[in-house]
Amino acid sequence: MNAPAYTIRGRELIVPSGMSVRFDSPIAEAVQVADTIVVVLEPQKGVISNENVFGIDGEGRIKWQIARQPWGEGNLNNPYVGVQARGGEIQAFNWSDRVVFVDPRDGRVLRWEQNK
């Protein structure tokens, strides 16, 4: 397996072009699918952070941020805690044991499943 073409340093993602993206929270995890690096930010204590997944291109531009989902309305804090690439899609995992399938090109939620 090849080493990733990006580097994570706390809140900063350094992409293949050498540009960096700095986030408000530390980066918990990242995975690359085609030309998109998908980043999950660590949830901040006391902050509702249900939109903590971002797609970054190789030039360091934010292509998308995952949209708020119906189960994250109100005061329900349901941040994403991990991602993996599978079959050309991103699987994002949240605190409510949901697996959310995301299109890595545009961040569109394709479907979701409840883990048991």
PAZAPA-4460 file (N, C-alpha, C; in steps of 0.05 Angstrom, whole numbers, plus 32768, in hexadecimal, padded with zeros to 4 digits):
% residues 116
    n_x    n_y    n_z   ca_x   ca_y   ca_z    c_x    c_y    c_z   seq   type   mol
   8011   7FE9   8000   8000   8000   8000   8012   8019   8000     1      M     A
   800A   802D   7FF0   801A   8045   7FEE   8014   8058   8006     2      N     A
   8029   8067   800D   8025   807B   8022   8012   8091   8017     3      A     A
   8003   809D   8029   7FF1   80B3   8020   8001   80CA   8015     4      P     A
   7FF4   80D9   8003   8001   80F0   7FF6   7FFB   8109   8006     5      A     A
   7FF4   8107   801E   7FEE   811E   802F   7FFA   8119   804B     6      Y     A
   7FFC   812E   805A   8007   812D   8075   7FF4   813B   8088     7      T     A
   7FF0   812F   80A0   7FDF   813B   80B4   7FF1   8144   80CB     8      I     A
   7FEE   815E   80D3   7FFC   8169   80EA   7FE8   8177   80FC     9      R     A
   7FDB   8169   810D   7FC8   8175   8120   7FB0   817F   8111    10      G     A
   7FAD   819A   810E   7F97   81A6   8101   7F9C   81AB   80E3    11      R     A
   7FB3   81A4   80DA   7FBC   81AB   80BF   7FBF   8193   80AD    12      E     A
   7FB5   8195   8095   7FB7   8181   8080   7FC9   818D   806A    13      L     A
   7FDF   817F   8064   7FF1   8187   804F   7FEC   8175   8037    14      I     A
   7FE4   8180   8021   7FDC   8171   8009   7FF3   816E   7FF6    15      V     A
   7FF0   815D   7FE1   8006   8157   7FCE   8013   8170   7FC2    16      P     A
   8004   8186   7FBE   8010   819E   7FB1   8022   81AC   7FC5    17      S     A
   8021   81A5   7FDF   8031   81B3   7FF3   8021   81C7   8002    18      G     A
   8009   81CD   7FF8   7FF7   81E0   8005   7FEC   81D3   801E    19      M     A
   7FE3   81E4   8031   7FD8   81D9   804A   7FBC   81E5   804F    20      S     A
   7FAC   81D5   805D   7F92   81DD   8065   7F92   81DB   8083    21      V     A
   7F8A   81F1   8091   7F88   81F1   80AE   7F6B   81F1   80B7    22      R     A
   7F64   81E0   80C9   7F49   81DD   80D3   7F47   81E8   80EF    23      F     A
   7F2F   81EC   80F9   7F2A   81F6   8114   7F2F   81E0   8129    24      D     A
   7F2D   81C7   8121   7F30   81B0   8133   7F46   819E   8128    25      S     A
   7F52   818E   813A   7F66   817B   8130   7F5A   8167   811D    26      P     A
   7F6A   815D   810B   7F61   8149   80F8   7F62   812D   8105    27      I     A
   7F4C   811F   8106   7F4B   8105   8112   7F54   80F0   80FF    28      A     A
   7F4D   80F3   80E5   7F53   80DE   80D2   7F4F   80EA   80B6    29      E     A
   7F5D   80DE   80A2   7F5A   80E5   8086   7F5E   80CD   8075    30      A     A
   7F51   80CD   805E   7F54   80B8   804A   7F51   80C5   802F    31      V     A
   7F60   80BA   801C   7F5F   80C5   8001   7F50   80B2   7FEE    32      Q     A
   7F3E   80BE   7FDE   7F30   80AF   7FCA   7F33   80C0   7FB0    33      V     A
   7F40   80B4   7F9C   7F45   80C1   7F83   7F53   80DC   7F89    34      A     A
   7F48   80F3   7F81   7F55   810C   7F85   7F4B   811C   7F9D    35      D     A
   7F3D   810E   7FAF   7F32   811B   7FC7   7F3D   810F   7FE0    36      T     A
   7F46   8120   7FF2   7F4E   8118   800D   7F37   811E   801F    37      I     A
   7F2C   810A   802C   7F15   810D   803E   7F20   810E   805A    38      V     A
   7F19   8124   8068   7F23   8129   8083   7F0C   8129   8097    39      V     A
   7F11   811C   80AE   7EFE   811D   80C4   7F0C   812D   80DB    40      V     A
   7EFE   8141   80E5   7F09   8151   80FB   7F00   8145   8115    41      L     A
   7F11   8147   8129   7F0A   813E   8144   7EF3   814F   814F    42      E     A
   7EDF   8143   815B   7EC9   8152   8167   7ED4   8164   817D    43      P     A
   7ECA   817D   817E   7ED2   818F   8193   7EBF   818C   81AB    44      Q     A
   7ECA   818B   81C3   7EBA   8189   81DB   7EA7   81A1   81DE    45      K     A
   7E8D   819B   81E2   7E7A   81AF   81E6   7E70   81BD   81CC    46      G     A
   7E78   81B3   81B5   7E71   81BF   819C   7E62   81A9   818B    47      V     A
   7E4B   81B0   8180   7E3E   819E   816E   7E4C   819F   8154    48      I     A
   7E57   8188   814B   7E68   8187   8134   7E60   8170   8121    49      S     A
   7E48   8172   8117   7E3D   815D   8106   7E46   815F   80E9    50      N     A
   7E55   8173   80E2   7E5E   8178   80C7   7E7D   8178   80C6    51      E     A
   7E89   8165   80D3   7EA6   8165   80D7   7EB6   8154   80C3    52      N     A
   7EAB   8150   80AB   7EB8   8141   8095   7EBB   8154   807D    53      V     A
   7ED3   8155   8072   7ED9   8167   805C   7EE7   8158   8046    54      F     A
   7EE2   8161   802D   7EF1   8157   8016   7F04   816C   800C    55      G     A
   7F1D   8165   8009   7F33   8178   8002   7F3F   816F   7FE8    56      I     A
   7F44   8181   7FD5   7F52   8179   7FBD   7F70   817B   7FC0    57      D     A
   7F7F   8172   7FAC   7F9C   8171   7FAD   7FAA   818B   7FAE    58      G     A
   7F9B   81A1   7FA9   7FA6   81BC   7FAB   7FA0   81C9   7FC6    59      E     A
   7F92   81BB   7FD7   7F8C   81C6   7FF2   7F72   81D5   7FF3    60      G     A
   7F61   81D3   7FDF   7F47   81E0   7FE0   7F32   81CE   7FEC    61      R     A
   7F21   81D9   7FFD   7F0A   81CA   8008   7EF5   81C8   7FF2    62      I     A
   7EF1   81AF   7FE9   7EDD   81A9   7FD4   7EC1   81A8   7FE0    63      K     A
   7EBF   819D   7FF8   7EA4   819A   8005   7EA7   8195   8023    64      W     A
   7E91   8199   8030   7E8E   8192   804C   7E74   8182   804E    65      Q     A
   7E74   816C   805D   7E5D   815B   805F   7E45   816B   806A    66      I     A
   7E2E   8167   805F   7E16   8175   8067   7E0A   816A   8081    67      A     A
   7DFD   817B   8090   7DEF   8173   80A8   7DD9   815F   80A0    68      R     A
   7DD8   8149   80B0   7DC4   8134   80AA   7DAD   8136   80BE    69      Q     A
   7D96   812A   80B7   7D7E   812D   80C8   7D82   8124   80E5    70      P     A
   7D94   8110   80E9   7D97   8106   8104   7DAA   8118   8115    71      W     A
   7DB3   812E   8109   7DC5   8140   8117   7DB7   815B   811E    72      G     A
   7D9D   815C   811C   7D8E   8175   8121   7D8E   817C   813F    73      E     A
   7D88   8194   8144   7D86   819D   8160   7DA0   819B   816F    74      G     A
   7D9E   8192   8187   7DB6   8190   8198   7DC3   8175   8198    75      N     A
   7DBB   8164   8186   7DC6   8149   8184   7DE2   814A   8177    76      L     A
   7DF6   8144   8187   7E11   8145   817C   7E18   8129   8172    77      N     A
   7E1C   8127   8158   7E21   810E   814A   7E39   8111   8137    78      N     A
   7E50   8118   8140   7E66   811D   812E   7E70   8102   8122    79      P     A
   7E7E   8105   810C   7E8B   80EF   80FF   7EA5   80E9   810D    80      Y     A
   7EAB   80D0   8110   7EC3   80C8   811F   7ED7   80B9   810E    81      V     A
   7ED0   80B2   80F5   7EE2   80A3   80E4   7ED8   80A1   80C8    82      G     A
   7EEA   809B   80B6   7EE3   8097   809A   7EF4   8080   808E    83      V     A
   7EE9   8074   8079   7EF9   8061   806A   7EEF   8062   804D    84      Q     A
   7F01   805B   803B   7EFA   805A   801E   7EF2   803D   8018    85      A     A
   7EDD   803A   8009   7ED4   8020   8001   7EC4   8022   7FE7    86      R     A
   7ECD   8015   7FD2   7EBE   8014   7FB9   7EBA   802F   7FAC    87      G     A
   7ECD   8041   7FAF   7ECA   805B   7FA3   7EB9   806F   7FB3    88      G     A
   7EAF   8066   7FCA   7E9F   8077   7FDB   7EAE   807B   7FF5    89      E     A
   7EA5   808E   8005   7EAF   8092   8020   7E9A   8088   8033    90      I     A
   7EA3   807A   8047   7E91   8072   805D   7E99   8082   8075    91      Q     A
   7E87   8093   807E   7E8C   80A3   8096   7E7C   8098   80AD    92      A     A
   7E88   8096   80C4   7E7C   808A   80DC   7E77   809F   80F1    93      F     A
   7E5F   80A0   80FC   7E59   80B4   8110   7E54   80A7   812B    94      N     A
   7E50   80B8   8140   7E4C   80AE   815B   7E33   809D   815E    95      W     A
   7E20   80A0   814C   7E06   8091   814F   7E07   8077   8141    96      S     A
   7E1F   806D   813B   7E23   8053   812D   7E16   8053   8111    97      D     A
   7E16   806A   8104   7E0D   806B   80E9   7E25   806B   80D6    98      R     A
   7E22   805D   80C0   7E36   805E   80AB   7E29   806E   8095    99      V     A
   7E36   8084   808E   7E2C   8097   807A   7E3E   8094   8061   100      V     A
   7E32   808D   804A   7E40   8089   8031   7E40   80A3   8022   101      F     A
   7E58   80AD   801B   7E5C   80C7   8010   7E6B   80C5   7FF5   102      V     A
   7E62   80D6   7FE2   7E70   80D8   7FC9   7E89   80E9   7FCD   103      D     A
   7EA1   80DF   7FC9   7EB9   80EF   7FCF   7EBD   8106   7FBC   104      P     A
   7EAF   8107   7FA5   7EB3   811D   7F92   7EA5   8137   7F9C   105      R     A
   7E8D   8134   7FA9   7E7E   814C   7FB0   7E73   814C   7FCC   106      D     A
   7E79   8136   7FDB   7E70   8135   7FF7   7E52   812E   7FFB   107      G     A
   7E45   8128   7FE5   7E28   8121   7FE7   7E24   8107   7FF6   108      R     A
   7E12   8108   8009   7E0B   80EF   8017   7DFA   80DE   8005   109      V     A
   7E03   80C6   7FFF   7DF6   80B3   7FED   7DE1   80A3   7FFC   110      L     A
   7DE7   809A   8014   7DD5   808A   8024   7DE2   8086   803F   111      R     A
   7DD3   8079   8051   7DDF   8073   806B   7DD3   8059   8075   112      W     A
   7DE1   804D   8087   7DD8   8034   8094   7DDD   8036   80B2   113      E     A
   7DCC   8029   80C1   7DD0   8029   80DE   7DE0   8010   80E5   114      Q     A
   7DF7   8013   80F3   7E06   7FFC   80FD   7DF7   7FF0   8114   115      N     A
   7DFA   7FD7   8119   7DEC   7FCA   812F   7DFF   7FC7   8147   116      K     A
***
